[in-house]
Amino acid sequence: MILAHLANFAHVPTSLGLFFQEAQVSFSVLGLWHNMGWLAKAVVIVLFIMSIWSLAVIIDRALYFSAARKQSREFAPKVAGALKDGRLDEAIKVADRSKKSHLAEVVTAGLQEFRSFGSGGNITEQQVESSKRALERAEAIVHAKLKRGLGGLATIGSTAPFIGLFGTVVGILNAFQQIATQKTSGIGAVAGGISEALVTTAMGLLVAIPAVMTFNYFTGKVESFDVEMDNSSSELVDYFIKQSHR
């Protein structure tokens, strides 16, 4: 009797071993990739392309904004000193040397329009108004340059989680399909589909979160640059008005 019970227990480890062997699924990157269906792989490829696009925009805008801030800090006191001394040509030359400065682009447009009327004679109201319109046009152009690529970041941040969720749904459907076809409820029957679902969800969030964070950060930068351009334009118009009253 005792030997019979021991023989029964001897089969238990073998059964457990077979169960866990069935449940073993490789959770390495290559293993997860091989377990995915073609549709889930397409989702991962799309998310990977979106992440590369997002990273390229982030690097481009970070470098552009950094250069704009640096050159504007150097430009502002130089052009202010030139205008204070009445050296209009010198102020334009200073602005031309600051190609990446948002302030320089706006101020240059206003100064060139103001100079186009000629330096001789009295400064008319028409000259001031024309210069003001040139400043407004330049502000709109520079604002568009500053926002370049941010629309793509917003799109990636808002759509990447849903693309990952689509991959999740596909993975869960595959898991249920495996249960139905294999007619087994073991972990190995559903592990591949569940892991596929989790990978696409995680990757969607991994792509979306940096895109949303950097979009909000860069949007705040653009707003601060807009305020600086508005202030510079207003100060330049005041300078033109003062010149006209001399």
Summary of the structure (lengths in Angstrom):
residues: 246
radius of gyration: 32.3
end to end distance: 120.5
largest distance: 123.5
contacts: 762
relative contact order: 0.14
helix: 86%
strand: 0%
